[in-house]
Amino acid sequence: MPGCFKKTLFALASLISFVSFILIVVAMGTPKWMTGKTLCKTGADLVNATDPELVKFIGEIYYGLFQGGKIRQCGLGGRRSKFTIFPHMVKKLNTGLHVMIIMFLCVAIFFSLVSFGFCILNAIKVPYRAIKGPAGVCLWNFLAGGFIVLAVTSFLAAVKLHQLTERIANFRENVFQFVILEERFEDCFWLCVASGTAHAVNLLLTAISGIHFPKIKTKTEEANVTAEDIMY
Protein backbone atom coordinates (compact mmCIF):
# COMPACT_ATOMS: atom_id res chain seq x y z
CA MET A 1 0.00 0.00 0.00
CA PRO A 2 1.30 3.50 -0.79
CA GLY A 3 2.08 5.83 2.09
CA CYS A 4 -0.23 8.61 3.18
CA PHE A 5 1.93 11.22 1.44
CA LYS A 6 1.86 9.40 -1.90
CA LYS A 7 -1.86 8.73 -1.57
CA THR A 8 -2.49 12.43 -1.13
CA LEU A 9 -0.31 13.38 -4.12
CA PHE A 10 -1.87 10.87 -6.50
CA ALA A 11 -5.39 11.69 -5.29
CA LEU A 12 -4.66 15.35 -6.06
CA ALA A 13 -3.18 14.38 -9.44
CA SER A 14 -6.31 12.38 -10.30
CA LEU A 15 -8.48 15.37 -9.44
CA ILE A 16 -6.34 17.63 -11.64
CA SER A 17 -6.57 15.15 -14.55
CA PHE A 18 -10.35 15.06 -14.26
CA VAL A 19 -10.52 18.87 -14.12
CA SER A 20 -8.35 19.00 -17.25
CA PHE A 21 -10.79 16.66 -19.01
CA ILE A 22 -13.71 18.93 -18.06
CA LEU A 23 -11.87 22.04 -19.22
CA ILE A 24 -11.19 20.61 -22.68
CA VAL A 25 -14.76 19.41 -23.14
CA VAL A 26 -16.18 22.81 -22.09
CA ALA A 27 -13.73 24.65 -24.34
CA MET A 28 -14.57 22.54 -27.38
CA GLY A 29 -18.31 22.99 -26.92
CA THR A 30 -18.28 26.76 -26.40
CA PRO A 31 -18.40 29.07 -29.44
CA LYS A 32 -16.14 31.78 -28.04
CA TRP A 33 -12.48 31.06 -28.64
CA MET A 34 -11.94 34.36 -30.44
CA THR A 35 -13.75 37.68 -30.59
CA GLY A 36 -12.96 40.67 -32.73
CA LYS A 37 -14.08 43.88 -34.35
CA THR A 38 -14.63 44.12 -38.09
CA LEU A 39 -14.74 47.11 -40.41
CA CYS A 40 -17.00 47.08 -43.46
CA LYS A 41 -14.34 48.50 -45.76
CA THR A 42 -16.54 48.58 -48.86
CA GLY A 43 -19.29 50.56 -47.14
CA ALA A 44 -16.84 52.97 -45.50
CA ASP A 45 -15.09 53.62 -48.82
CA LEU A 46 -18.39 54.25 -50.64
CA VAL A 47 -19.31 57.18 -48.38
CA ASN A 48 -15.73 58.25 -47.60
CA ALA A 49 -16.43 57.78 -43.91
CA THR A 50 -14.24 59.74 -41.50
CA ASP A 51 -13.31 58.78 -37.95
CA PRO A 52 -16.59 59.81 -36.24
CA GLU A 53 -18.63 58.06 -38.95
CA LEU A 54 -16.62 54.82 -38.91
CA VAL A 55 -18.57 53.66 -35.85
CA LYS A 56 -21.50 52.91 -38.18
CA PHE A 57 -19.29 50.48 -40.11
CA ILE A 58 -17.63 48.63 -37.20
CA GLY A 59 -19.17 45.28 -36.36
CA GLU A 60 -18.31 42.34 -34.12
CA ILE A 61 -17.47 38.67 -34.62
CA TYR A 62 -16.95 35.66 -32.38
CA TYR A 63 -16.30 31.99 -33.13
CA GLY A 64 -15.11 28.70 -31.75
CA LEU A 65 -14.22 25.36 -33.25
CA PHE A 66 -17.72 24.53 -34.48
CA GLN A 67 -19.86 27.66 -34.57
CA GLY A 68 -19.97 31.39 -34.04
CA GLY A 69 -21.78 34.61 -34.87
CA LYS A 70 -21.25 38.16 -36.10
CA ILE A 71 -22.85 41.58 -36.29
CA ARG A 72 -22.52 43.22 -39.71
CA GLN A 73 -22.37 47.00 -39.70
CA CYS A 74 -22.44 48.48 -43.19
CA GLY A 75 -24.03 51.87 -42.46
CA LEU A 76 -27.63 50.67 -42.28
CA GLY A 77 -27.68 49.28 -38.76
CA GLY A 78 -26.43 46.03 -37.27
CA ARG A 79 -27.47 42.68 -38.69
CA ARG A 80 -26.92 39.65 -36.48
CA SER A 81 -26.23 36.22 -37.91
CA LYS A 82 -24.95 32.88 -36.71
CA PHE A 83 -22.92 30.31 -38.59
CA THR A 84 -21.50 26.83 -38.26
CA ILE A 85 -18.01 25.80 -39.29
CA PHE A 86 -19.13 22.38 -40.50
CA PRO A 87 -19.99 21.44 -43.17
CA HIS A 88 -20.00 24.57 -45.35
CA MET A 89 -17.58 27.11 -43.94
CA VAL A 90 -14.74 24.64 -43.41
CA LYS A 91 -14.25 24.58 -47.19
CA LYS A 92 -13.19 28.23 -47.05
CA LEU A 93 -10.78 27.68 -44.16
CA ASN A 94 -7.61 25.66 -43.88
CA THR A 95 -9.52 22.40 -43.55
CA GLY A 96 -6.58 20.20 -42.61
CA LEU A 97 -5.39 22.54 -39.86
CA HIS A 98 -8.86 23.03 -38.40
CA VAL A 99 -9.56 19.30 -38.30
CA MET A 100 -6.14 18.70 -36.72
CA ILE A 101 -6.98 21.09 -33.88
CA ILE A 102 -10.13 19.13 -33.09
CA MET A 103 -8.33 15.79 -33.36
CA PHE A 104 -5.52 16.96 -31.07
CA LEU A 105 -8.04 17.98 -28.42
CA CYS A 106 -9.95 14.68 -28.73
CA VAL A 107 -6.72 12.73 -28.21
CA ALA A 108 -5.88 14.98 -25.24
CA ILE A 109 -9.29 14.15 -23.73
CA PHE A 110 -8.53 10.44 -24.05
CA PHE A 111 -5.11 10.72 -22.41
CA SER A 112 -6.56 12.92 -19.64
CA LEU A 113 -8.98 10.14 -18.76
CA VAL A 114 -6.19 7.54 -18.92
CA SER A 115 -4.10 9.73 -16.62
CA PHE A 116 -7.07 10.01 -14.26
CA GLY A 117 -7.38 6.21 -14.09
CA PHE A 118 -3.67 5.66 -13.50
CA CYS A 119 -3.58 8.27 -10.73
CA ILE A 120 -6.49 6.52 -8.98
CA LEU A 121 -4.67 3.19 -9.33
CA ASN A 122 -1.49 4.59 -7.78
CA ALA A 123 -3.45 6.19 -4.95
CA ILE A 124 -5.02 2.85 -4.06
CA LYS A 125 -2.06 0.48 -4.41
CA VAL A 126 1.53 0.18 -5.59
CA PRO A 127 1.48 -1.42 -9.08
CA TYR A 128 3.95 -4.22 -9.81
CA ARG A 129 4.69 -3.01 -13.35
CA ALA A 130 6.56 0.25 -13.81
CA ILE A 131 4.31 1.38 -16.69
CA LYS A 132 1.34 1.29 -14.31
CA GLY A 133 3.20 3.25 -11.66
CA PRO A 134 4.56 6.82 -11.62
CA ALA A 135 6.31 6.23 -14.96
CA GLY A 136 2.96 5.56 -16.61
CA VAL A 137 1.36 8.57 -14.93
CA CYS A 138 4.17 10.77 -16.27
CA LEU A 139 3.79 9.30 -19.76
CA TRP A 140 0.03 9.88 -20.02
CA ASN A 141 0.24 13.39 -18.59
CA PHE A 142 3.07 14.24 -20.94
CA LEU A 143 1.06 12.99 -23.93
CA ALA A 144 -2.12 14.80 -22.85
CA GLY A 145 -0.26 18.05 -22.26
CA GLY A 146 1.68 17.65 -25.51
CA PHE A 147 -1.45 17.26 -27.62
CA ILE A 148 -3.03 20.29 -25.93
CA VAL A 149 0.07 22.31 -26.78
CA LEU A 150 -0.21 21.13 -30.39
CA ALA A 151 -3.88 22.15 -30.52
CA VAL A 152 -3.23 25.58 -29.04
CA THR A 153 -0.25 26.17 -31.32
CA SER A 154 -2.26 25.09 -34.37
CA PHE A 155 -5.09 27.46 -33.47
CA LEU A 156 -2.61 30.31 -33.08
CA ALA A 157 -1.19 29.46 -36.49
CA ALA A 158 -4.67 29.41 -38.03
CA VAL A 159 -5.48 32.84 -36.57
CA LYS A 160 -2.19 34.63 -37.13
CA LEU A 161 -0.78 32.95 -40.24
CA HIS A 162 -3.90 31.87 -42.13
CA GLN A 163 -6.13 34.88 -41.26
CA LEU A 164 -8.85 32.67 -39.80
CA THR A 165 -10.91 35.58 -38.44
CA GLU A 166 -10.84 37.47 -41.73
CA ARG A 167 -11.83 34.38 -43.71
CA ILE A 168 -14.79 33.75 -41.43
CA ALA A 169 -15.86 37.42 -41.50
CA ASN A 170 -15.89 37.42 -45.32
CA PHE A 171 -17.67 34.08 -45.71
CA ARG A 172 -20.46 34.39 -48.30
CA GLU A 173 -19.90 38.15 -48.60
CA ASN A 174 -20.16 38.88 -52.32
CA VAL A 175 -20.67 42.65 -52.12
CA PHE A 176 -18.96 43.88 -48.95
CA GLN A 177 -15.40 43.27 -47.84
CA PHE A 178 -14.55 43.17 -44.14
CA VAL A 179 -11.18 43.81 -42.54
CA ILE A 180 -10.22 42.88 -38.97
CA LEU A 181 -9.54 45.78 -36.64
CA GLU A 182 -9.07 43.83 -33.43
CA GLU A 183 -8.69 40.21 -32.33
CA ARG A 184 -8.91 38.92 -28.78
CA PHE A 185 -8.52 35.39 -27.43
CA GLU A 186 -11.39 34.54 -25.13
CA ASP A 187 -11.82 32.38 -22.03
CA CYS A 188 -12.36 29.11 -23.91
CA PHE A 189 -8.96 29.39 -25.54
CA TRP A 190 -7.37 30.04 -22.16
CA LEU A 191 -9.22 27.04 -20.72
CA CYS A 192 -7.16 24.85 -23.05
CA VAL A 193 -3.99 26.61 -21.91
CA ALA A 194 -5.03 25.98 -18.28
CA SER A 195 -5.66 22.32 -19.12
CA GLY A 196 -2.14 21.95 -20.50
CA THR A 197 -0.76 23.66 -17.40
CA ALA A 198 -2.69 21.20 -15.22
CA HIS A 199 -0.86 18.27 -16.80
CA ALA A 200 2.46 20.03 -16.19
CA VAL A 201 1.47 20.29 -12.51
CA ASN A 202 0.70 16.57 -12.52
CA LEU A 203 4.18 15.83 -13.84
CA LEU A 204 5.59 17.87 -10.95
CA LEU A 205 3.44 16.03 -8.40
CA THR A 206 4.50 12.67 -9.81
CA ALA A 207 8.15 13.69 -9.58
CA ILE A 208 7.67 14.74 -5.96
CA SER A 209 6.03 11.39 -5.16
CA GLY A 210 9.25 9.64 -6.17
CA ILE A 211 11.38 11.58 -3.70
CA HIS A 212 12.37 9.49 -0.70
CA PHE A 213 12.43 11.78 2.27
CA PRO A 214 14.72 10.72 5.14
CA LYS A 215 12.91 9.36 8.15
CA ILE A 216 13.42 11.25 11.35
CA LYS A 217 14.74 8.88 14.00
CA THR A 218 14.39 9.85 17.61
CA LYS A 219 17.24 8.67 19.80
CA THR A 220 16.14 7.09 23.03
CA GLU A 221 18.29 8.15 25.88
CA GLU A 222 19.97 5.30 27.61
CA ALA A 223 18.98 5.05 31.20
CA ASN A 224 21.92 5.20 33.60
CA VAL A 225 21.07 2.68 36.24
CA THR A 226 23.07 3.07 39.45
CA ALA A 227 23.18 1.03 42.61
CA GLU A 228 21.11 3.66 44.40
CA ASP A 229 18.33 3.34 41.80
CA ILE A 230 18.21 -0.40 42.33
CA MET A 231 17.85 0.07 46.07
CA TYR A 232 14.84 2.32 45.58
SVG drawing of the C-alpha trace seen along z (x, -y; Angstrom):
<svg xmlns="http://www.w3.org/2000/svg" viewBox="-30 -62 56 69">
<polyline fill="none" stroke="black" stroke-width="0.4" points="0.0,0.0 1.3,-3.5 2.1,-5.8 -0.2,-8.6 1.9,-11.2 1.9,-9.4 -1.9,-8.7 -2.5,-12.4 -0.3,-13.4 -1.9,-10.9 -5.4,-11.7 -4.7,-15.4 -3.2,-14.4 -6.3,-12.4 -8.5,-15.4 -6.3,-17.6 -6.6,-15.2 -10.3,-15.1 -10.5,-18.9 -8.3,-19.0 -10.8,-16.7 -13.7,-18.9 -11.9,-22.0 -11.2,-20.6 -14.8,-19.4 -16.2,-22.8 -13.7,-24.7 -14.6,-22.5 -18.3,-23.0 -18.3,-26.8 -18.4,-29.1 -16.1,-31.8 -12.5,-31.1 -11.9,-34.4 -13.7,-37.7 -13.0,-40.7 -14.1,-43.9 -14.6,-44.1 -14.7,-47.1 -17.0,-47.1 -14.3,-48.5 -16.5,-48.6 -19.3,-50.6 -16.8,-53.0 -15.1,-53.6 -18.4,-54.3 -19.3,-57.2 -15.7,-58.2 -16.4,-57.8 -14.2,-59.7 -13.3,-58.8 -16.6,-59.8 -18.6,-58.1 -16.6,-54.8 -18.6,-53.7 -21.5,-52.9 -19.3,-50.5 -17.6,-48.6 -19.2,-45.3 -18.3,-42.3 -17.5,-38.7 -17.0,-35.7 -16.3,-32.0 -15.1,-28.7 -14.2,-25.4 -17.7,-24.5 -19.9,-27.7 -20.0,-31.4 -21.8,-34.6 -21.3,-38.2 -22.8,-41.6 -22.5,-43.2 -22.4,-47.0 -22.4,-48.5 -24.0,-51.9 -27.6,-50.7 -27.7,-49.3 -26.4,-46.0 -27.5,-42.7 -26.9,-39.7 -26.2,-36.2 -24.9,-32.9 -22.9,-30.3 -21.5,-26.8 -18.0,-25.8 -19.1,-22.4 -20.0,-21.4 -20.0,-24.6 -17.6,-27.1 -14.7,-24.6 -14.2,-24.6 -13.2,-28.2 -10.8,-27.7 -7.6,-25.7 -9.5,-22.4 -6.6,-20.2 -5.4,-22.5 -8.9,-23.0 -9.6,-19.3 -6.1,-18.7 -7.0,-21.1 -10.1,-19.1 -8.3,-15.8 -5.5,-17.0 -8.0,-18.0 -9.9,-14.7 -6.7,-12.7 -5.9,-15.0 -9.3,-14.1 -8.5,-10.4 -5.1,-10.7 -6.6,-12.9 -9.0,-10.1 -6.2,-7.5 -4.1,-9.7 -7.1,-10.0 -7.4,-6.2 -3.7,-5.7 -3.6,-8.3 -6.5,-6.5 -4.7,-3.2 -1.5,-4.6 -3.5,-6.2 -5.0,-2.8 -2.1,-0.5 1.5,-0.2 1.5,1.4 4.0,4.2 4.7,3.0 6.6,-0.2 4.3,-1.4 1.3,-1.3 3.2,-3.3 4.6,-6.8 6.3,-6.2 3.0,-5.6 1.4,-8.6 4.2,-10.8 3.8,-9.3 0.0,-9.9 0.2,-13.4 3.1,-14.2 1.1,-13.0 -2.1,-14.8 -0.3,-18.0 1.7,-17.6 -1.5,-17.3 -3.0,-20.3 0.1,-22.3 -0.2,-21.1 -3.9,-22.1 -3.2,-25.6 -0.2,-26.2 -2.3,-25.1 -5.1,-27.5 -2.6,-30.3 -1.2,-29.5 -4.7,-29.4 -5.5,-32.8 -2.2,-34.6 -0.8,-33.0 -3.9,-31.9 -6.1,-34.9 -8.8,-32.7 -10.9,-35.6 -10.8,-37.5 -11.8,-34.4 -14.8,-33.7 -15.9,-37.4 -15.9,-37.4 -17.7,-34.1 -20.5,-34.4 -19.9,-38.1 -20.2,-38.9 -20.7,-42.6 -19.0,-43.9 -15.4,-43.3 -14.6,-43.2 -11.2,-43.8 -10.2,-42.9 -9.5,-45.8 -9.1,-43.8 -8.7,-40.2 -8.9,-38.9 -8.5,-35.4 -11.4,-34.5 -11.8,-32.4 -12.4,-29.1 -9.0,-29.4 -7.4,-30.0 -9.2,-27.0 -7.2,-24.9 -4.0,-26.6 -5.0,-26.0 -5.7,-22.3 -2.1,-22.0 -0.8,-23.7 -2.7,-21.2 -0.9,-18.3 2.5,-20.0 1.5,-20.3 0.7,-16.6 4.2,-15.8 5.6,-17.9 3.4,-16.0 4.5,-12.7 8.2,-13.7 7.7,-14.7 6.0,-11.4 9.3,-9.6 11.4,-11.6 12.4,-9.5 12.4,-11.8 14.7,-10.7 12.9,-9.4 13.4,-11.3 14.7,-8.9 14.4,-9.8 17.2,-8.7 16.1,-7.1 18.3,-8.2 20.0,-5.3 19.0,-5.0 21.9,-5.2 21.1,-2.7 23.1,-3.1 23.2,-1.0 21.1,-3.7 18.3,-3.3 18.2,0.4 17.9,-0.1 14.8,-2.3"/>
</svg>
